[in-house]
Amino acid sequence: MSRFASYAEKYACLKMRREDGILEMRLHTDGGPLRWGLGPHGELPDAFADVARDRDNRVVILTGTGDEFSGIRASAGTRSLAQGITANAYDRVHWEGRALLMNLLSIEVPVISAINGPAWRHGEIPLLSDIVLASETAQFQDSAHFMSGMLPGDGMHIVMPLLMGLNRGRYFLLTGQTLSAQEALGLGLVNEVLPQDQVLARAWEHARLLAQKPTLLLRYTRLMFTEHLKKRMQDLLGYGLAMEGLALMEQLEPKG
C-alpha cells in the first residue's frame, strides 16, 4: 500500500492535494501547461500506480494547468525522434506506454477529469475517466501520431474508436481532426461543457457527492466500469505499441 505523504511531492509533472479522501492530480510542466516528453511518459505510470495502491483515496480528480490540459499540436515528422532509437530504448517506451493506461485503469475509485483547455497529446487519459468535464475552450486532437508521422498505437487506436464509433474514430486519427468541446459533447466524449473557471469547481462538486458513498460501493463500481477497458488494453495495447516502434524504424531507412 502507498501513503499520500510518500508520493505527494514525488513527481515533477504533478501537483497533488487531498481533502476528505478526494485526490486532485494537476498536470504541469514547470508550473505551466503540461508538455509531453520522456519525463511525463515515465512519471505518470508510477504516479497512477501509487494512487491506485493508496486505499485512503476515495475519488480522484485529474486536471491540467493554465489554459491547456496537454500540449502540443502536430509537428512536422518524426525523423529526429527516430534518430538513435534502439531496441532497448524503445523497450522503455513500450513498457511505459502499457503501464501508463493499465495503471490508470487500476485506480479502484471513481476518476473525474476536469479538462481545462486543449488536450493535444494523450487525450485518451482524461477521456477514460468515469466523469468527463470540459472547459468551453477545450479541444481534442491526436497531434502526436499519424499527422506527425507516428502510428497511433499507444492506446489512441483503442480508445478513440471505442468512444467515437469505429468510422469516426478512424477518421479522427487519420486526418488530425480537431474537435471542439461542443463537438466532443455531441459525440459523447465529454459529459458537461462549462466556462473554464468553473470546470474544476464542478469536478469537486461531483467528487464530494461521490465521496459520501460507502467505500466498497465506490471501489466495486469503478472495478465494474474498468474491467472491459482493461481487457481491451491487455489484448491490443502491447501490439499497437510494437507496431508503433516498427513503423518508427522506417524513418531511419535511407531515402532513394
Phi and psi restraints in degrees (value plus and minus 20) as a CYANA .aco file:
   2 SER   PHI    -119.9   -79.9
   2 SER   PSI     137.3   177.3
   3 ARG   PHI    -140.7  -100.7
   3 ARG   PSI     119.3   159.3
   4 PHE   PHI     -73.6   -33.6
   4 PHE   PSI     -60.6   -20.6
   5 ALA   PHI     -81.5   -41.5
   5 ALA   PSI     -45.0    -5.0
   6 SER   PHI    -100.6   -60.6
   6 SER   PSI     -37.9     2.1
   7 TYR   PHI    -149.5  -109.5
   7 TYR   PSI     -23.8    16.2
   8 ALA   PHI     -77.7   -37.7
   8 ALA   PSI     -56.3   -16.3
   9 GLU   PHI    -139.4   -99.4
   9 GLU   PSI       5.1    45.1
  10 LYS   PHI    -102.7   -62.7
  10 LYS   PSI     -45.8    -5.8
  11 TYR   PHI    -134.3   -94.3
  11 TYR   PSI     109.5   149.5
  12 ALA   PHI     -88.3   -48.3
  12 ALA   PSI     -45.5    -5.5
  13 CYS   PHI    -117.2   -77.2
  13 CYS   PSI     -11.0    29.0
  14 LEU   PHI    -155.3  -115.3
  14 LEU   PSI     117.9   157.9
  15 LYS   PHI    -130.9   -90.9
  15 LYS   PSI     110.7   150.7
  16 MET   PHI    -147.6  -107.6
  16 MET   PSI     124.0   164.0
  17 ARG   PHI    -164.0  -124.0
  17 ARG   PSI     132.0   172.0
  18 ARG   PHI    -155.1  -115.1
  18 ARG   PSI     116.3   156.3
  19 GLU   PHI    -161.9  -121.9
  19 GLU   PSI     101.9   141.9
  20 ASP   PHI      33.8    73.8
  20 ASP   PSI      19.2    59.2
  21 GLY   PHI      62.0   102.0
  21 GLY   PSI     -19.9    20.1
  22 ILE   PHI    -117.5   -77.5
  22 ILE   PSI      97.2   137.2
  23 LEU   PHI    -120.8   -80.8
  23 LEU   PSI     101.2   141.2
  24 GLU   PHI    -119.9   -79.9
  24 GLU   PSI     103.0   143.0
  25 MET   PHI    -132.0   -92.0
  25 MET   PSI      92.9   132.9
  26 ARG   PHI    -130.7   -90.7
  26 ARG   PSI      96.0   136.0
  27 LEU   PHI     -93.7   -53.7
  27 LEU   PSI     122.3   162.3
  28 HIS   PHI    -182.2  -142.2
  28 HIS   PSI     144.5   184.5
  29 THR   PHI    -149.9  -109.9
  29 THR   PSI      93.5   133.5
  30 ASP   PHI      32.5    72.5
  30 ASP   PSI      18.3    58.3
  31 GLY   PHI      63.2   103.2
  31 GLY   PSI     -22.1    17.9
  32 GLY   PHI    -135.0   -95.0
  32 GLY   PSI    -190.1  -150.1
  33 PRO   PHI     -76.0   -36.0
  33 PRO   PSI     126.0   166.0
  34 LEU   PHI     -83.6   -43.6
  34 LEU   PSI     114.1   154.1
  35 ARG   PHI    -136.4   -96.4
  35 ARG   PSI      97.2   137.2
  36 TRP   PHI     -87.8   -47.8
  36 TRP   PSI     124.4   164.4
  37 GLY   PHI    -195.0  -155.0
  37 GLY   PSI    -188.8  -148.8
  38 LEU   PHI     -85.9   -45.9
  38 LEU   PSI     -45.6    -5.6
  39 GLY   PHI     -82.5   -42.5
  39 GLY   PSI     -83.8   -43.8
  40 PRO   PHI     -80.1   -40.1
  40 PRO   PSI     -55.5   -15.5
  41 HIS   PHI     -80.9   -40.9
  41 HIS   PSI     -53.1   -13.1
  42 GLY   PHI    -107.5   -67.5
  42 GLY   PSI     -52.4   -12.4
  43 GLU   PHI     -99.5   -59.5
  43 GLU   PSI     -61.0   -21.0
  44 LEU   PHI     -83.5   -43.5
  44 LEU   PSI     -58.6   -18.6
  45 PRO   PHI     -77.5   -37.5
  45 PRO   PSI     -62.4   -22.4
  46 ASP   PHI     -88.8   -48.8
  46 ASP   PSI     -58.0   -18.0
  47 ALA   PHI     -84.2   -44.2
  47 ALA   PSI     -65.1   -25.1
  48 PHE   PHI     -83.2   -43.2
  48 PHE   PSI     -56.1   -16.1
  49 ALA   PHI     -85.6   -45.6
  49 ALA   PSI     -62.7   -22.7
  50 ASP   PHI     -80.6   -40.6
  50 ASP   PSI     -64.8   -24.8
  51 VAL   PHI     -83.2   -43.2
  51 VAL   PSI     -61.6   -21.6
  52 ALA   PHI     -84.2   -44.2
  52 ALA   PSI     -51.9   -11.9
  53 ARG   PHI    -105.7   -65.7
  53 ARG   PSI     -25.4    14.6
  54 ASP   PHI    -113.3   -73.3
  54 ASP   PSI      85.2   125.2
  55 ARG   PHI     -94.6   -54.6
  55 ARG   PSI     -26.2    13.8
  56 ASP   PHI    -104.8   -64.8
  56 ASP   PSI     -30.3     9.7
  57 ASN   PHI     -96.3   -56.3
  57 ASN   PSI     111.0   151.0
  58 ARG   PHI    -130.4   -90.4
  58 ARG   PSI     -51.1   -11.1
  59 VAL   PHI    -168.9  -128.9
  59 VAL   PSI     126.0   166.0
  60 VAL   PHI    -139.9   -99.9
  60 VAL   PSI     113.8   153.8
  61 ILE   PHI    -132.8   -92.8
  61 ILE   PSI     108.9   148.9
  62 LEU   PHI    -135.0   -95.0
  62 LEU   PSI     103.3   143.3
  63 THR   PHI    -164.1  -124.1
  63 THR   PSI     157.0   197.0
  64 GLY   PHI    -134.1   -94.1
  64 GLY   PSI    -187.2  -147.2
  65 THR   PHI    -145.3  -105.3
  65 THR   PSI     117.3   157.3
  66 GLY   PHI      51.2    91.2
  66 GLY   PSI    -158.1  -118.1
  67 ASP   PHI    -113.7   -73.7
  67 ASP   PSI     -22.3    17.7
  68 GLU   PHI    -151.3  -111.3
  68 GLU   PSI     130.1   170.1
  69 PHE   PHI    -103.2   -63.2
  69 PHE   PSI     -67.6   -27.6
  70 SER   PHI    -178.1  -138.1
  70 SER   PSI     121.3   161.3
  71 GLY   PHI    -136.2   -96.2
  71 GLY   PSI     152.9   192.9
  72 ILE   PHI    -146.6  -106.6
  72 ILE   PSI     153.9   193.9
  73 ARG   PHI     -91.5   -51.5
  73 ARG   PSI     152.9   192.9
  74 ALA   PHI     -74.6   -34.6
  74 ALA   PSI     119.2   159.2
  75 SER   PHI    -130.9   -90.9
  75 SER   PSI     153.3   193.3
  76 ALA   PHI    -114.3   -74.3
  76 ALA   PSI      78.3   118.3
  77 GLY   PHI      58.7    98.7
  77 GLY   PSI     148.7   188.7
  78 THR   PHI    -148.9  -108.9
  78 THR   PSI      -7.9    32.1
  79 ARG   PHI     -80.2   -40.2
  79 ARG   PSI     -58.6   -18.6
  80 SER   PHI     -85.1   -45.1
  80 SER   PSI     -55.4   -15.4
  81 LEU   PHI     -86.3   -46.3
  81 LEU   PSI     -57.0   -17.0
  82 ALA   PHI     -92.9   -52.9
  82 ALA   PSI     -45.1    -5.1
  83 GLN   PHI     -77.6   -37.6
  83 GLN   PSI     106.9   146.9
  84 GLY   PHI      60.1   100.1
  84 GLY   PSI     -19.0    21.0
  85 ILE   PHI     -87.9   -47.9
  85 ILE   PSI     117.0   157.0
  86 THR   PHI    -147.3  -107.3
  86 THR   PSI     149.8   189.8
  87 ALA   PHI     -79.4   -39.4
  87 ALA   PSI     -62.7   -22.7
  88 ASN   PHI     -88.2   -48.2
  88 ASN   PSI     -56.8   -16.8
  89 ALA   PHI     -86.4   -46.4
  89 ALA   PSI     -62.0   -22.0
  90 TYR   PHI     -93.8   -53.8
  90 TYR   PSI     -44.3    -4.3
  91 ASP   PHI     -78.5   -38.5
  91 ASP   PSI     -57.0   -17.0
  92 ARG   PHI     -83.0   -43.0
  92 ARG   PSI     -65.3   -25.3
  93 VAL   PHI     -81.8   -41.8
  93 VAL   PSI     -62.6   -22.6
  94 HIS   PHI     -82.9   -42.9
  94 HIS   PSI     -66.1   -26.1
  95 TRP   PHI     -85.4   -45.4
  95 TRP   PSI     -68.2   -28.2
  96 GLU   PHI     -84.9   -44.9
  96 GLU   PSI     -58.8   -18.8
  97 GLY   PHI     -82.2   -42.2
  97 GLY   PSI     -59.3   -19.3
  98 ARG   PHI     -90.1   -50.1
  98 ARG   PSI     -64.2   -24.2
  99 ALA   PHI     -87.2   -47.2
  99 ALA   PSI     -52.0   -12.0
 100 LEU   PHI     -74.6   -34.6
 100 LEU   PSI     -73.1   -33.1
 101 LEU   PHI    -104.1   -64.1
 101 LEU   PSI     -55.8   -15.8
 102 MET   PHI     -85.9   -45.9
 102 MET   PSI     -58.2   -18.2
 103 ASN   PHI     -91.8   -51.8
 103 ASN   PSI     -54.6   -14.6
 104 LEU   PHI     -80.3   -40.3
 104 LEU   PSI     -66.1   -26.1
 105 LEU   PHI     -92.9   -52.9
 105 LEU   PSI     -32.9     7.1
 106 SER   PHI    -103.3   -63.3
 106 SER   PSI     -27.5    12.5
 107 ILE   PHI     -87.0   -47.0
 107 ILE   PSI     100.2   140.2
 108 GLU   PHI    -119.0   -79.0
 108 GLU   PSI      13.8    53.8
 109 VAL   PHI    -158.4  -118.4
 109 VAL   PSI     140.0   180.0
 110 PRO   PHI     -76.8   -36.8
 110 PRO   PSI     120.7   160.7
 111 VAL   PHI    -137.1   -97.1
 111 VAL   PSI     109.6   149.6
 112 ILE   PHI    -136.2   -96.2
 112 ILE   PSI     110.2   150.2
 113 SER   PHI    -123.8   -83.8
 113 SER   PSI     114.5   154.5
 114 ALA   PHI    -134.4   -94.4
 114 ALA   PSI      71.7   111.7
 115 ILE   PHI    -104.7   -64.7
 115 ILE   PSI      82.8   122.8
 116 ASN   PHI    -103.1   -63.1
 116 ASN   PSI     -26.8    13.2
 117 GLY   PHI    -198.5  -158.5
 117 GLY   PSI    -185.7  -145.7
 118 PRO   PHI     -75.1   -35.1
 118 PRO   PSI     118.2   158.2
 119 ALA   PHI    -135.2   -95.2
 119 ALA   PSI      69.1   109.1
 120 TRP   PHI    -104.2   -64.2
 120 TRP   PSI     -50.2   -10.2
 121 ARG   PHI    -140.9  -100.9
 121 ARG   PSI     115.2   155.2
 122 HIS   PHI      30.8    70.8
 122 HIS   PSI      27.7    67.7
 123 GLY   PHI     -84.7   -44.7
 123 GLY   PSI     -35.4     4.6
 124 GLU   PHI     -86.7   -46.7
 124 GLU   PSI     -44.2    -4.2
 125 ILE   PHI     -84.0   -44.0
 125 ILE   PSI     -76.2   -36.2
 126 PRO   PHI     -88.0   -48.0
 126 PRO   PSI     -49.8    -9.8
 127 LEU   PHI     -92.1   -52.1
 127 LEU   PSI     -34.7     5.3
 128 LEU   PHI    -104.4   -64.4
 128 LEU   PSI     -19.9    20.1
 129 SER   PHI     -89.9   -49.9
 129 SER   PSI     142.9   182.9
 130 ASP   PHI     -96.8   -56.8
 130 ASP   PSI     -54.0   -14.0
 131 ILE   PHI    -146.7  -106.7
 131 ILE   PSI     106.7   146.7
 132 VAL   PHI    -139.3   -99.3
 132 VAL   PSI      93.0   133.0
 133 LEU   PHI    -130.4   -90.4
 133 LEU   PSI     120.3   160.3
 134 ALA   PHI    -152.9  -112.9
 134 ALA   PSI     122.2   162.2
 135 SER   PHI     -89.5   -49.5
 135 SER   PSI     134.0   174.0
 136 GLU   PHI     -79.2   -39.2
 136 GLU   PSI     -42.8    -2.8
 137 THR   PHI    -108.4   -68.4
 137 THR   PSI     -23.9    16.1
 138 ALA   PHI     -87.6   -47.6
 138 ALA   PSI     124.5   164.5
 139 GLN   PHI    -161.8  -121.8
 139 GLN   PSI     138.0   178.0
 140 PHE   PHI    -151.0  -111.0
 140 PHE   PSI     110.3   150.3
 141 GLN   PHI    -173.7  -133.7
 141 GLN   PSI     122.6   162.6
 142 ASP   PHI    -110.1   -70.1
 142 ASP   PSI      58.9    98.9
 143 SER   PHI     -95.9   -55.9
 143 SER   PSI     -37.7     2.3
 144 ALA   PHI    -103.8   -63.8
 144 ALA   PSI     -35.5     4.5
 145 HIS   PHI    -135.1   -95.1
 145 HIS   PSI    -129.6   -89.6
 146 PHE   PHI     -73.3   -33.3
 146 PHE   PSI     -63.1   -23.1
 147 MET   PHI     -88.9   -48.9
 147 MET   PSI     -38.2     1.8
 148 SER   PHI    -127.5   -87.5
 148 SER   PSI      -7.2    32.8
 149 GLY   PHI      68.0   108.0
 149 GLY   PSI      -4.0    36.0
 150 MET   PHI    -135.4   -95.4
 150 MET   PSI     122.9   162.9
 151 LEU   PHI     -91.6   -51.6
 151 LEU   PSI     111.1   151.1
 152 PRO   PHI    -100.2   -60.2
 152 PRO   PSI      48.9    88.9
 153 GLY   PHI    -129.9   -89.9
 153 GLY   PSI     -10.3    29.7
 154 ASP   PHI    -122.8   -82.8
 154 ASP   PSI       7.4    47.4
 155 GLY   PHI     103.8   143.8
 155 GLY   PSI     -50.2   -10.2
 156 MET   PHI     -80.9   -40.9
 156 MET   PSI     -53.6   -13.6
 157 HIS   PHI     -89.0   -49.0
 157 HIS   PSI     -37.1     2.9
 158 ILE   PHI    -116.0   -76.0
 158 ILE   PSI     -69.9   -29.9
 159 VAL   PHI     -92.2   -52.2
 159 VAL   PSI     -66.7   -26.7
 160 MET   PHI     -88.1   -48.1
 160 MET   PSI     -66.3   -26.3
 161 PRO   PHI     -82.5   -42.5
 161 PRO   PSI     -52.1   -12.1
 162 LEU   PHI     -86.7   -46.7
 162 LEU   PSI     -63.4   -23.4
 163 LEU   PHI    -101.3   -61.3
 163 LEU   PSI     -56.1   -16.1
 164 MET   PHI    -116.0   -76.0
 164 MET   PSI     -37.4     2.6
 165 GLY   PHI      79.6   119.6
 165 GLY   PSI     130.1   170.1
 166 LEU   PHI     -79.8   -39.8
 166 LEU   PSI     -69.5   -29.5
 167 ASN   PHI     -90.1   -50.1
 167 ASN   PSI     -62.8   -22.8
 168 ARG   PHI     -85.5   -45.5
 168 ARG   PSI     -57.9   -17.9
 169 GLY   PHI     -85.3   -45.3
 169 GLY   PSI     -62.7   -22.7
 170 ARG   PHI     -86.1   -46.1
 170 ARG   PSI     -60.3   -20.3
 171 TYR   PHI     -81.1   -41.1
 171 TYR   PSI     -65.3   -25.3
 172 PHE   PHI     -77.2   -37.2
 172 PHE   PSI     -64.6   -24.6
 173 LEU   PHI     -94.3   -54.3
 173 LEU   PSI     -55.7   -15.7
 174 LEU   PHI    -100.9   -60.9
 174 LEU   PSI     -48.5    -8.5
 175 THR   PHI    -122.7   -82.7
 175 THR   PSI     -29.3    10.7
 176 GLY   PHI      50.6    90.6
 176 GLY   PSI       5.6    45.6
 177 GLN   PHI     -73.0   -33.0
 177 GLN   PSI     118.5   158.5
 178 THR   PHI    -125.2   -85.2
 178 THR   PSI     104.9   144.9
 179 LEU   PHI    -123.1   -83.1
 179 LEU   PSI     113.1   153.1
 180 SER   PHI     -97.2   -57.2
 180 SER   PSI     149.6   189.6
 181 ALA   PHI     -80.7   -40.7
 181 ALA   PSI     -61.6   -21.6
 182 GLN   PHI     -87.9   -47.9
 182 GLN   PSI     -57.9   -17.9
 183 GLU   PHI     -84.1   -44.1
 183 GLU   PSI     -60.9   -20.9
 184 ALA   PHI     -83.5   -43.5
 184 ALA   PSI     -57.4   -17.4
 185 LEU   PHI     -83.8   -43.8
 185 LEU   PSI     -64.4   -24.4
 186 GLY   PHI     -83.8   -43.8
 186 GLY   PSI     -50.4   -10.4
 187 LEU   PHI    -106.4   -66.4
 187 LEU   PSI     -24.6    15.4
 188 GLY   PHI      62.7   102.7
 188 GLY   PSI      -7.9    32.1
 189 LEU   PHI     -94.6   -54.6
 189 LEU   PSI     -53.2   -13.2
 190 VAL   PHI    -144.4  -104.4
 190 VAL   PSI     138.2   178.2
 191 ASN   PHI    -117.6   -77.6
 191 ASN   PSI     -52.9   -12.9
 192 GLU   PHI    -163.0  -123.0
 192 GLU   PSI     125.3   165.3
 193 VAL   PHI    -139.1   -99.1
 193 VAL   PSI     107.5   147.5
 194 LEU   PHI    -155.2  -115.2
 194 LEU   PSI     142.6   182.6
 195 PRO   PHI     -76.3   -36.3
 195 PRO   PSI     127.0   167.0
 196 GLN   PHI     -75.4   -35.4
 196 GLN   PSI     -57.7   -17.7
 197 ASP   PHI     -99.2   -59.2
 197 ASP   PSI     -19.0    21.0
 198 GLN   PHI    -133.0   -93.0
 198 GLN   PSI     -28.5    11.5
 199 VAL   PHI     -85.3   -45.3
 199 VAL   PSI     -68.9   -28.9
 200 LEU   PHI     -87.4   -47.4
 200 LEU   PSI     -59.7   -19.7
 201 ALA   PHI     -82.1   -42.1
 201 ALA   PSI     -58.4   -18.4
 202 ARG   PHI     -86.0   -46.0
 202 ARG   PSI     -57.1   -17.1
 203 ALA   PHI     -82.1   -42.1
 203 ALA   PSI     -62.8   -22.8
 204 TRP   PHI     -86.1   -46.1
 204 TRP   PSI     -53.8   -13.8
 205 GLU   PHI     -82.5   -42.5
 205 GLU   PSI     -67.5   -27.5
 206 HIS   PHI     -81.2   -41.2
 206 HIS   PSI     -63.8   -23.8
 207 ALA   PHI     -83.1   -43.1
 207 ALA   PSI     -61.4   -21.4
 208 ARG   PHI     -84.4   -44.4
 208 ARG   PSI     -57.4   -17.4
 209 LEU   PHI     -86.7   -46.7
 209 LEU   PSI     -62.9   -22.9
 210 LEU   PHI     -85.1   -45.1
 210 LEU   PSI     -60.5   -20.5
 211 ALA   PHI     -84.4   -44.4
 211 ALA   PSI     -36.7     3.3
 212 GLN   PHI     -96.9   -56.9
 212 GLN   PSI     -34.1     5.9
 213 LYS   PHI     -95.9   -55.9
 213 LYS   PSI     138.2   178.2
 214 PRO   PHI     -78.5   -38.5
 214 PRO   PSI     128.6   168.6
 215 THR   PHI     -78.1   -38.1
 215 THR   PSI     -70.0   -30.0
 216 LEU   PHI     -90.2   -50.2
 216 LEU   PSI     -49.4    -9.4
 217 LEU   PHI     -82.2   -42.2
 217 LEU   PSI     -63.5   -23.5
 218 LEU   PHI     -83.0   -43.0
 218 LEU   PSI     -70.6   -30.6
 219 ARG   PHI     -87.1   -47.1
 219 ARG   PSI     -65.0   -25.0
 220 TYR   PHI     -95.7   -55.7
 220 TYR   PSI     -48.1    -8.1
 221 THR   PHI     -85.4   -45.4
 221 THR   PSI     -64.0   -24.0
 222 ARG   PHI     -81.4   -41.4
 222 ARG   PSI     -62.9   -22.9
 223 LEU   PHI     -79.1   -39.1
 223 LEU   PSI     -63.4   -23.4
 224 MET   PHI     -82.4   -42.4
 224 MET   PSI     -58.7   -18.7
 225 PHE   PHI     -90.7   -50.7
 225 PHE   PSI     -50.5   -10.5
 226 THR   PHI    -117.2   -77.2
 226 THR   PSI     -35.4     4.6
 227 GLU   PHI     -79.1   -39.1
 227 GLU   PSI     -63.7   -23.7
 228 HIS   PHI     -84.7   -44.7
 228 HIS   PSI     -61.4   -21.4
 229 LEU   PHI     -84.7   -44.7
 229 LEU   PSI     -62.4   -22.4
 230 LYS   PHI     -84.2   -44.2
 230 LYS   PSI     -55.7   -15.7
 231 LYS   PHI     -84.7   -44.7
 231 LYS   PSI     -62.2   -22.2
 232 ARG   PHI     -82.8   -42.8
 232 ARG   PSI     -62.7   -22.7
 233 MET   PHI     -84.5   -44.5
 233 MET   PSI     -63.2   -23.2
 234 GLN   PHI     -80.3   -40.3
 234 GLN   PSI     -57.9   -17.9
 235 ASP   PHI     -95.7   -55.7
 235 ASP   PSI     -55.7   -15.7
 236 LEU   PHI    -143.3  -103.3
 236 LEU   PSI     -36.8     3.2
 237 LEU   PHI     -91.9   -51.9
 237 LEU   PSI     -67.7   -27.7
 238 GLY   PHI     -81.6   -41.6
 238 GLY   PSI     -60.2   -20.2
 239 TYR   PHI     -82.3   -42.3
 239 TYR   PSI     -65.7   -25.7
 240 GLY   PHI     -81.5   -41.5
 240 GLY   PSI     -61.5   -21.5
 241 LEU   PHI     -86.0   -46.0
 241 LEU   PSI     -56.9   -16.9
 242 ALA   PHI     -84.7   -44.7
 242 ALA   PSI     -62.4   -22.4
 243 MET   PHI     -85.9   -45.9
 243 MET   PSI     -55.0   -15.0
 244 GLU   PHI     -82.0   -42.0
 244 GLU   PSI     -63.7   -23.7
 245 GLY   PHI     -86.3   -46.3
 245 GLY   PSI     -60.4   -20.4
 246 LEU   PHI     -84.7   -44.7
 246 LEU   PSI     -62.6   -22.6
 247 ALA   PHI     -84.7   -44.7
 247 ALA   PSI     -52.3   -12.3
 248 LEU   PHI     -84.8   -44.8
 248 LEU   PSI     -54.3   -14.3
 249 MET   PHI     -80.3   -40.3
 249 MET   PSI     -49.2    -9.2
 250 GLU   PHI     -80.1   -40.1
 250 GLU   PSI     -48.6    -8.6
 251 GLN   PHI     -84.0   -44.0
 251 GLN   PSI     -40.3    -0.3
 252 LEU   PHI    -112.2   -72.2
 252 LEU   PSI     -29.2    10.8
 253 GLU   PHI     -88.5   -48.5
 253 GLU   PSI     121.0   161.0
 254 PRO   PHI     -80.2   -40.2
 254 PRO   PSI     122.1   162.1
 255 LYS   PHI    -105.4   -65.4
 255 LYS   PSI     126.4   166.4
